[in-house]
Amino acid sequence: MDEQKNEVTEVEVPAYQNNKERLLALINGFFVGLAIIVPGVSGSTISMIFKLYDKMMDAIAKIFKRFKKSILFLLPIVIGAIIGFVGGFFAVQSFVDSYTFICVSLFAGLMLGGASEVHDEIRKEKGSERKWYDYLLLGIGFLFPIAIGLVFYYGQEVFSLTALFSGNSFPWYTYLIALLLGAVISLTQIVPGLSATALLMCFGIFTPIMNSVSLTIWGENPMWFLVYVCLAIGFLIGLFFFSKGMNHFLSKKRFSTFHLLTGLTYGSIVAMFMNTEIITVYQSYQNGTGNLTLDLGVGIPLFIVGFFITFLLIFYMKKKEKKEVQKE
């Protein structure tokens, strides 16, 4: 009986009902793009908070079957992501570098304020009873992003590819590795709790890639453009195949899958304060180069502000939806 309740009939590619929904998707995309710059922030978790995650997975998974409808749905998200990434790179990156803890605190508050939206997906599955493996998935989801952050931090030397991407020329296998890295990075848009920045940092290529955006670097080594292309191709291929897998679980085992996703969402918030970049900030407090008083004095209030901004926004949206339902 439970198996029948958990199975959901496959639906057509979702579509926006009005311009307000398109604007919300654009904003979602903006934060997803910005998440690539801010350490520890998971783009897929943000999509879940904006209630676009499963719809986005559905659109990506069906992009070849329903190409036009999928593109129309994904377009506002992609445009927002480009704006967020470019704006983040040129306007936010220097601030993030100087005030990492403060930026992470703000984003953590924003994500915590909206995390209940992910948990609500479990409550919506009325009639489904929790099994022991649902609790297990919840626990695994919570611990996974925290473990990833710590493993990558303590295994930096093992995973580092810094030397490979820091020279003036690249061996042929650099482009193959870039393809694989692009596919791995696409997981951050599929699996909540995984941060693109954190993964790039753990492989030691975040700084080389960021520093490569320079006319001087491009002039010395124009093959960087081929690296960018390989990363993008790998990302798109990974995004398509991984989204098909996730879309399958969302349609067939939605109740159990959202236990895992709920754990990943809350675990990712904790992991934002336990990853390679933020641990470096903690070390700066010990050696006297960091400003603990400033970070806590500004970071904690911004965390609270971020929480209430998202919480109140979601409260307003739910209240509005309730009124619309009553009118109908």
C-alpha positions as CSV (number, residue, x, y, z in Angstrom):
1,M,0.0,0.0,0.0
2,D,2.8,2.4,1.0
3,E,4.5,1.7,-2.3
4,Q,1.4,2.7,-4.2
5,K,1.1,5.9,-2.2
6,N,4.8,6.9,-2.8
7,E,4.5,6.4,-6.6
8,V,3.6,9.6,-8.5
9,T,2.4,9.6,-12.1
10,E,4.9,11.3,-14.3
11,V,3.7,14.7,-15.3
12,E,4.5,17.1,-18.2
13,V,7.3,19.6,-17.9
14,P,6.2,22.3,-15.4
15,A,5.4,25.8,-16.7
16,Y,5.1,29.3,-15.1
17,Q,1.6,30.5,-14.6
18,N,2.5,34.2,-14.5
19,N,5.3,36.8,-14.5
20,K,5.6,36.6,-10.7
21,E,6.6,33.0,-10.9
22,R,9.1,33.8,-13.6
23,L,10.6,36.6,-11.3
24,L,10.8,34.1,-8.4
25,A,12.7,31.7,-10.7
26,L,15.0,34.5,-11.8
27,I,15.8,35.3,-8.1
28,N,16.3,31.6,-7.4
29,G,18.8,31.5,-10.3
30,F,20.6,34.6,-9.0
31,F,21.2,33.0,-5.6
32,V,22.3,29.7,-7.3
33,G,24.9,31.7,-9.4
34,L,26.0,33.6,-6.3
35,A,26.3,30.3,-4.4
36,I,29.3,29.4,-6.7
37,I,31.2,32.3,-5.2
38,V,30.1,32.0,-1.5
39,P,31.9,29.1,0.3
40,G,29.7,26.3,1.6
41,V,26.4,27.4,0.0
42,S,24.6,24.7,-2.0
43,G,22.8,25.9,-5.1
44,S,20.4,22.9,-5.1
45,T,19.4,23.7,-1.4
46,I,18.5,27.2,-2.5
47,S,16.3,25.8,-5.2
48,M,14.5,23.6,-2.7
49,I,13.8,26.6,-0.5
50,F,12.3,28.4,-3.5
51,K,10.2,25.3,-4.1
52,L,11.6,24.9,-7.6
53,Y,13.9,22.0,-7.0
54,D,11.8,19.0,-8.2
55,K,10.3,21.1,-11.1
56,M,13.9,22.0,-12.2
57,M,14.9,18.3,-12.0
58,D,11.9,17.4,-14.1
59,A,12.6,20.0,-16.7
60,I,16.3,19.1,-17.1
61,A,15.6,15.4,-17.2
62,K,13.0,15.9,-20.0
63,I,15.0,18.5,-22.0
64,F,15.3,16.3,-25.1
65,K,11.8,14.9,-24.9
66,R,10.1,18.3,-24.3
67,F,12.8,20.7,-25.5
68,K,10.9,23.9,-25.9
69,K,8.9,23.6,-22.7
70,S,12.0,22.7,-20.7
71,I,14.0,25.6,-22.1
72,L,11.2,28.1,-21.4
73,F,11.1,26.8,-17.8
74,L,14.8,26.8,-17.3
75,L,15.5,30.1,-19.0
76,P,14.7,32.5,-16.1
77,I,16.8,30.3,-13.8
78,V,19.8,30.3,-16.1
79,I,19.6,34.0,-16.7
80,G,19.4,34.6,-13.0
81,A,22.4,32.2,-12.4
82,I,24.5,34.1,-14.9
83,I,23.7,37.4,-13.4
84,G,24.4,36.0,-9.9
85,F,27.7,34.5,-10.9
86,V,29.0,37.5,-12.9
87,G,27.8,40.0,-10.3
88,G,29.2,37.8,-7.5
89,F,32.5,37.4,-9.2
90,F,33.1,41.2,-9.8
91,A,31.2,42.7,-6.9
92,V,31.1,40.1,-4.1
93,Q,34.2,38.0,-4.5
94,S,36.6,40.6,-2.9
95,F,34.1,41.1,0.0
96,V,33.8,37.3,0.5
97,D,37.5,37.0,0.6
98,S,37.8,39.7,3.3
99,Y,34.7,38.9,5.3
100,T,34.1,35.2,4.7
101,F,32.4,34.4,8.0
102,I,30.1,37.4,7.8
103,C,28.9,36.4,4.2
104,V,28.5,32.7,5.2
105,S,26.5,33.8,8.3
106,L,24.1,35.8,6.2
107,F,23.5,33.0,3.7
108,A,23.2,30.4,6.5
109,G,20.5,32.5,8.1
110,L,18.7,32.9,4.8
111,M,18.9,29.1,4.2
112,L,17.8,28.2,7.7
113,G,14.8,30.5,7.5
114,G,13.6,28.7,4.4
115,A,14.6,25.1,5.3
116,S,11.2,24.3,6.7
117,E,9.9,24.4,3.1
118,V,11.9,21.3,2.4
119,H,10.6,19.6,5.5
120,D,7.0,20.5,4.5
121,E,7.3,18.3,1.4
122,I,7.3,15.3,3.8
123,R,4.2,16.5,5.6
124,K,2.4,16.9,2.3
125,E,2.7,13.2,1.7
126,K,-0.4,12.4,3.7
127,G,-1.1,8.8,4.5
128,S,2.6,7.8,4.2
129,E,4.1,6.2,7.3
130,R,7.8,6.6,8.2
131,K,9.9,3.4,8.0
132,W,13.2,2.8,9.8
133,Y,15.1,3.5,6.5
134,D,13.4,7.0,6.3
135,Y,15.0,7.9,9.6
136,L,18.3,6.4,8.4
137,L,18.1,8.5,5.2
138,L,17.4,11.6,7.3
139,G,20.5,11.0,9.4
140,I,22.7,10.2,6.5
141,G,21.6,13.3,4.7
142,F,22.4,15.4,7.7
143,L,25.9,14.0,8.3
144,F,27.0,13.7,4.6
145,P,27.7,17.4,3.8
146,I,29.5,17.8,7.2
147,A,31.6,14.7,6.5
148,I,32.4,15.9,3.0
149,G,33.6,19.3,4.3
150,L,35.9,17.7,6.9
151,V,37.3,15.0,4.6
152,F,38.1,17.5,1.9
153,Y,39.8,19.8,4.4
154,Y,42.0,17.1,5.9
155,G,42.7,15.5,2.6
156,Q,43.6,18.7,0.7
157,E,47.0,17.3,-0.3
158,V,45.5,14.1,-1.6
159,F,42.8,15.7,-3.8
160,S,44.7,18.8,-4.8
161,L,45.1,19.5,-8.6
162,T,46.5,23.0,-8.0
163,A,49.8,22.3,-9.7
164,L,48.1,20.9,-12.8
165,F,46.1,24.1,-13.4
166,S,48.7,26.6,-12.3
167,G,51.2,26.3,-15.1
168,N,51.6,28.3,-18.3
169,S,50.7,25.2,-20.4
170,F,48.4,22.2,-19.9
171,P,49.1,18.5,-20.7
172,W,46.4,16.8,-22.8
173,Y,44.9,15.0,-19.8
174,T,44.1,18.4,-18.2
175,Y,41.1,18.8,-20.4
176,L,39.9,15.3,-19.6
177,I,40.1,16.0,-15.9
178,A,38.3,19.3,-16.6
179,L,35.4,17.3,-18.2
180,L,35.2,15.0,-15.1
181,L,35.4,18.0,-12.7
182,G,32.5,19.7,-14.6
183,A,30.4,16.6,-14.1
184,V,31.3,16.4,-10.4
185,I,30.4,20.1,-10.0
186,S,27.0,19.4,-11.6
187,L,26.2,17.3,-8.6
188,T,26.1,20.4,-6.5
189,Q,23.0,21.5,-8.4
190,I,21.4,18.0,-8.0
191,V,22.3,17.0,-4.4
192,P,21.4,19.5,-1.7
193,G,24.2,20.1,0.8
194,L,27.0,20.0,-1.8
195,S,28.8,23.3,-2.5
196,A,30.4,24.0,-5.8
197,T,32.9,26.3,-4.1
198,A,33.7,23.7,-1.5
199,L,34.3,21.0,-4.1
200,L,36.5,23.3,-6.2
201,M,38.5,24.2,-3.1
202,C,39.0,20.6,-2.1
203,F,40.4,19.8,-5.5
204,G,42.6,22.9,-5.2
205,I,41.4,24.6,-8.4
206,F,39.1,27.3,-7.1
207,T,41.8,29.8,-6.7
208,P,43.5,29.0,-10.1
209,I,40.2,29.3,-11.9
210,M,39.3,32.5,-10.2
211,N,42.7,34.0,-10.9
212,S,42.6,32.9,-14.5
213,V,40.0,35.5,-15.3
214,S,42.6,38.0,-16.4
215,L,43.6,39.5,-19.7
216,T,47.2,38.9,-18.7
217,I,46.6,35.2,-17.9
218,W,44.6,34.7,-21.1
219,G,47.4,36.3,-23.2
220,E,50.0,34.0,-21.6
221,N,47.9,30.9,-21.8
222,P,44.9,31.1,-24.2
223,M,44.2,27.4,-23.6
224,W,42.4,28.4,-20.5
225,F,39.4,28.9,-22.8
226,L,39.4,25.2,-23.7
227,V,39.5,24.4,-20.0
228,Y,36.4,26.6,-19.5
229,V,34.7,24.8,-22.4
230,C,35.5,21.3,-21.0
231,L,34.3,22.3,-17.6
232,A,31.0,23.6,-19.1
233,I,30.5,20.5,-21.3
234,G,31.2,18.2,-18.4
235,F,28.8,20.2,-16.2
236,L,26.0,20.0,-18.8
237,I,26.4,16.3,-19.4
238,G,26.5,15.5,-15.6
239,L,23.6,17.8,-15.0
240,F,21.4,15.9,-17.5
241,F,22.3,12.4,-16.3
242,F,22.3,13.1,-12.6
243,S,19.0,15.0,-12.9
244,K,17.4,12.0,-14.6
245,G,18.4,9.8,-11.7
246,M,17.1,12.3,-9.1
247,N,13.9,12.8,-11.0
248,H,13.3,9.0,-11.0
249,F,13.6,8.9,-7.2
250,L,11.4,12.0,-6.8
251,S,8.6,10.4,-8.9
252,K,8.8,6.9,-7.5
253,K,10.0,7.3,-3.9
254,R,9.2,10.9,-3.1
255,F,8.4,10.4,0.6
256,S,11.7,8.6,1.4
257,T,13.7,10.8,-1.0
258,F,12.6,14.0,0.8
259,H,13.8,12.5,4.1
260,L,17.2,12.4,2.6
261,L,16.9,15.9,1.1
262,T,15.6,17.3,4.4
263,G,18.7,15.9,6.1
264,L,21.0,17.2,3.4
265,T,19.4,20.7,3.7
266,Y,19.9,21.0,7.4
267,G,23.3,19.3,7.2
268,S,24.4,21.8,4.5
269,I,23.7,24.7,6.8
270,V,26.0,23.2,9.5
271,A,28.6,22.4,6.8
272,M,28.7,26.0,5.8
273,F,30.6,26.5,9.1
274,M,32.7,23.4,8.6
275,N,34.5,23.5,5.3
276,T,38.0,24.2,3.9
277,E,37.5,27.9,3.5
278,I,35.8,28.7,6.8
279,I,38.2,26.5,8.8
280,T,41.0,28.7,7.4
281,V,39.1,31.7,8.9
282,Y,39.0,30.0,12.3
283,Q,42.7,29.4,12.1
284,S,43.2,33.1,11.4
285,Y,41.6,33.9,14.8
286,Q,44.3,31.7,16.5
287,N,47.2,33.3,14.7
288,G,45.9,36.8,15.3
289,T,45.3,37.7,11.6
290,G,41.5,37.4,11.8
291,N,39.0,39.7,13.6
292,L,36.8,37.4,15.8
293,T,35.0,40.3,17.4
294,L,34.0,41.9,14.1
295,D,33.0,38.6,12.5
296,L,30.8,37.6,15.5
297,G,29.5,41.2,16.0
298,V,28.3,41.5,12.4
299,G,27.9,37.8,11.5
300,I,25.4,36.9,14.2
301,P,23.0,39.8,13.7
302,L,23.1,39.1,9.9
303,F,22.4,35.5,10.5
304,I,19.3,36.5,12.5
305,V,18.3,39.0,9.9
306,G,18.7,36.5,7.1
307,F,16.6,33.9,8.9
308,F,13.7,36.3,9.4
309,I,13.9,37.6,5.8
310,T,13.4,34.2,4.4
311,F,11.0,33.1,7.1
312,L,8.7,36.1,6.7
313,L,8.9,35.8,2.9
314,I,7.7,32.2,3.0
315,F,5.1,33.0,5.6
316,Y,3.7,35.7,3.3
317,M,3.7,33.4,0.3
318,K,1.9,30.7,2.2
319,K,-0.7,33.2,3.4
320,K,-1.2,34.4,-0.1
321,E,-1.6,30.9,-1.4
322,K,-4.2,30.1,1.2
323,K,-6.2,33.2,0.3
324,E,-6.1,32.2,-3.4
325,V,-7.3,28.7,-2.6
326,Q,-10.2,30.1,-0.5
327,K,-11.3,32.4,-3.3
328,E,-11.4,29.3,-5.6
